[in-house]
Amino acid sequence: MKYFIWIINILIFLGFSGCGYKEGISTGDKKSYLYFTGNTHSIMVSVDDGEKFSIEEGRDNQYKIKPGKHFIKVYRANKLIVKREVFVSDGISKEIEVN
């Protein structure tokens, strides 16, 4: 009887020691990038009709966005100069050339 209780306690301990173990692969957040080339002097950009933001000329003009389909509008002096629909996959950079 003593050995029976001892074996039951060991089995219970082994059963609980395996709880909570998770196996799998963890990946980072999905992200894509837009970058602007060409004449980027004094331009403003709107992504999906969101708030406009300015592009710094002569800098690394790479901006993080979520993967998927996006509507890009580029303005200079409040005049629309580029209107483009783009699809970017996870981890991909998409070039938007501005003249």
Backbone as numpy.savetxt, mean C-alpha at the origin, in Angstrom:
# Nx Ny Nz CAx CAy CAz Cx Cy Cz
-3.48 -46.70 39.79 -4.30 -45.51 39.79 -3.43 -44.25 39.79
-2.32 -44.34 40.53 -1.41 -43.21 40.61 -0.82 -42.90 39.23
-0.45 -43.93 38.47 0.11 -43.74 37.14 -0.94 -43.23 36.17
-2.17 -43.65 36.33 -3.26 -43.20 35.46 -3.47 -41.69 35.60
-3.48 -41.16 36.80 -3.63 -39.72 37.05 -2.41 -38.98 36.50
-1.24 -39.57 36.68 0.00 -38.98 36.17 -0.03 -38.86 34.65
-0.48 -39.87 33.95 -0.58 -39.88 32.48 -1.63 -38.87 32.01
-2.77 -38.79 32.70 -3.81 -37.82 32.34 -3.28 -36.40 32.48
-2.55 -36.12 33.55 -1.97 -34.77 33.74 -0.97 -34.43 32.64
-0.16 -35.38 32.24 0.81 -35.14 31.16 0.08 -34.88 29.84
-0.97 -35.67 29.54 -1.74 -35.44 28.31 -2.43 -34.08 28.31
-2.96 -33.67 29.44 -3.60 -32.34 29.54 -2.55 -31.24 29.33
-1.40 -31.40 29.94 -0.33 -30.42 29.78 0.10 -30.30 28.32
0.28 -31.45 27.66 0.67 -31.43 26.25 -0.42 -30.82 25.37
-1.65 -31.07 25.71 -2.77 -30.51 24.95 -2.82 -28.99 25.04
-2.62 -28.46 26.26 -2.66 -27.01 26.44 -1.39 -26.32 25.94
-0.29 -27.01 25.91 0.95 -26.38 25.47 0.93 -26.08 23.97
0.11 -26.77 23.21 0.03 -26.52 21.77 -1.00 -25.47 21.40
-1.79 -24.99 22.35 -2.82 -23.98 22.04 -2.18 -22.65 21.72
-2.74 -21.95 20.78 -2.27 -20.62 20.44 -1.18 -20.58 19.40
-0.71 -21.69 18.96 0.33 -21.70 17.94 -0.29 -21.43 16.58
0.25 -20.45 15.88 -0.27 -20.09 14.56 0.85 -20.22 13.55
0.52 -20.79 12.44 1.49 -20.96 11.38 1.01 -20.22 10.16
1.90 -19.57 9.46 1.52 -18.87 8.24 2.57 -17.85 7.86
2.26 -17.14 6.81 3.16 -16.13 6.29 2.53 -14.77 6.52
3.28 -13.88 7.06 2.81 -12.52 7.29 3.39 -11.61 6.21
2.53 -10.83 5.57 3.00 -9.90 4.55 2.71 -8.48 5.00
3.42 -7.54 4.43 3.22 -6.14 4.77 1.98 -5.57 4.10
1.73 -4.30 4.38 0.61 -3.61 3.76 0.81 -3.53 2.26
-0.30 -3.59 1.55 -0.23 -3.45 0.10 -0.05 -1.98 -0.23
0.89 -1.70 -1.13 1.12 -0.32 -1.53 1.70 -0.27 -2.93
1.37 0.79 -3.61 1.87 1.07 -4.95 2.32 2.53 -4.96
2.92 2.93 -6.06 3.44 4.29 -6.13 3.11 4.95 -7.46
2.93 6.26 -7.40 2.86 7.12 -8.58 4.10 7.99 -8.55
4.70 8.20 -9.71 5.76 9.20 -9.76 5.59 10.04 -11.01
6.00 11.28 -10.88 5.75 12.29 -11.91 7.07 12.72 -12.53
7.11 12.72 -13.86 8.30 13.11 -14.59 7.95 14.22 -15.57
8.97 14.82 -16.15 8.76 15.89 -17.12 8.77 17.25 -16.44
7.97 18.16 -16.95 7.88 19.51 -16.42 6.95 19.53 -15.21
7.51 19.32 -14.03 6.70 19.27 -12.82 6.67 20.60 -12.08
7.08 21.66 -12.75 7.10 23.00 -12.14 5.67 23.48 -11.88
5.38 23.82 -10.65 4.10 24.43 -10.23 2.89 23.58 -10.60
2.94 22.30 -10.36 1.76 21.48 -10.66 1.11 21.01 -9.37
-0.19 20.75 -9.48 -0.99 20.20 -8.40 -1.62 18.91 -8.92
-1.75 17.92 -8.05 -2.25 16.61 -8.45 -3.45 16.25 -7.59
-4.44 15.63 -8.23 -5.61 15.11 -7.53 -5.75 13.64 -7.89
-5.90 12.79 -6.88 -6.08 11.36 -7.08 -7.51 11.01 -6.67
-8.28 10.44 -7.59 -9.67 10.04 -7.35 -10.53 11.21 -6.86
-10.32 12.38 -7.48 -11.06 13.60 -7.14 -10.91 13.99 -5.67
-9.78 13.62 -5.08 -9.49 14.00 -3.70 -8.87 15.37 -3.64
-8.38 15.73 -2.48 -7.76 17.03 -2.27 -6.48 17.13 -3.10
-6.26 18.30 -3.71 -5.07 18.52 -4.52 -3.84 18.65 -3.63
-2.72 18.13 -4.14 -1.44 18.30 -3.45 -0.40 18.72 -4.46
0.63 19.42 -3.99 1.65 19.93 -4.90 2.78 18.93 -5.03
3.46 19.03 -6.16 4.61 18.19 -6.46 5.85 19.06 -6.31
6.83 18.59 -5.55 8.06 19.35 -5.37 8.98 19.09 -6.55
9.32 20.14 -7.24 10.17 20.03 -8.43 11.59 19.66 -8.02
12.20 18.76 -8.79 13.58 18.38 -8.55 13.76 17.38 -7.42
12.68 16.90 -6.85 12.75 15.93 -5.75 12.31 14.57 -6.26
12.41 13.58 -5.41 11.89 12.25 -5.72 10.37 12.34 -5.66
9.75 12.45 -6.82 8.31 12.67 -6.90 7.54 11.35 -6.88
7.79 10.55 -5.86 7.12 9.27 -5.74 6.14 9.35 -4.56
4.88 8.97 -4.83 3.83 9.09 -3.84 3.10 7.76 -3.68
2.92 7.34 -2.44 2.32 6.04 -2.14 0.80 6.10 -2.30
0.24 5.08 -2.98 -1.21 4.93 -3.12 -1.56 3.46 -2.92
-2.83 3.19 -2.74 -3.28 1.81 -2.63 -3.36 1.19 -4.02
-3.09 -0.11 -4.12 -3.23 -0.77 -5.43 -4.68 -0.71 -5.92
-4.83 -0.65 -7.23 -6.17 -0.62 -7.82 -6.26 0.43 -8.91
-7.51 0.74 -9.30 -7.77 1.72 -10.35 -7.92 3.10 -9.73
-7.27 4.09 -10.35 -7.29 5.45 -9.85 -7.44 6.43 -11.01
-8.07 7.57 -10.72 -8.22 8.65 -11.69 -7.27 9.77 -11.26
-6.33 10.09 -12.15 -5.29 11.08 -11.85 -5.56 12.33 -12.67
-5.55 13.48 -11.99 -5.68 14.77 -12.68 -4.52 15.65 -12.23
-3.86 16.27 -13.23 -2.73 17.15 -12.96 -3.10 18.55 -13.45
-2.89 19.54 -12.59 -3.25 20.92 -12.89 -2.01 21.81 -12.84
-1.98 22.82 -13.71 -0.99 23.89 -13.63 -1.77 25.19 -13.78
-1.62 26.07 -12.81 -2.35 27.34 -12.77 -3.86 27.10 -12.89
-4.36 26.11 -12.15 -5.78 25.72 -12.13 -6.32 25.27 -13.48
-5.44 24.95 -14.41 -5.84 24.43 -15.72 -5.49 22.94 -15.77
-6.46 22.10 -16.13 -6.24 20.67 -16.23 -5.33 20.36 -17.42
-4.16 19.76 -17.14 -3.22 19.46 -18.23 -3.06 17.96 -18.46
-3.36 17.13 -17.46 -3.30 15.68 -17.62 -4.50 15.07 -16.90
-5.20 14.20 -17.61 -6.32 13.46 -17.02 -6.14 12.01 -17.47
-5.93 11.13 -16.48 -5.60 9.76 -16.84 -6.21 8.79 -15.83
-6.65 7.65 -16.35 -7.10 6.56 -15.50 -5.99 5.50 -15.52
-5.54 5.11 -14.34 -4.44 4.13 -14.25 -4.84 2.98 -13.33
-4.24 1.85 -13.59 -4.39 0.70 -12.70 -3.00 0.30 -12.26
-2.80 0.23 -10.95 -1.50 -0.17 -10.41 -1.67 -1.39 -9.52
-0.78 -2.35 -9.71 -0.79 -3.56 -8.89 0.06 -3.35 -7.65
-0.01 -4.28 -6.72 0.75 -4.21 -5.48 2.25 -4.19 -5.78
2.94 -3.21 -5.21 4.39 -3.12 -5.35 4.85 -2.50 -6.66
3.95 -1.96 -7.45 4.27 -1.40 -8.77 4.29 0.13 -8.71
5.21 0.73 -9.44 5.25 2.18 -9.59 4.76 2.54 -10.99
3.93 3.56 -11.07 3.37 4.01 -12.35 3.85 5.42 -12.62
4.42 5.61 -13.82 4.92 6.92 -14.20 3.80 7.76 -14.84
3.70 9.00 -14.40 2.80 9.98 -15.01 3.69 11.08 -15.58
3.74 11.17 -16.92 4.58 12.20 -17.54 3.79 13.48 -17.72
4.40 14.57 -17.32 3.77 15.89 -17.41 4.55 16.72 -18.40
3.88 17.33 -19.37 4.53 18.19 -20.36 4.39 19.64 -19.99
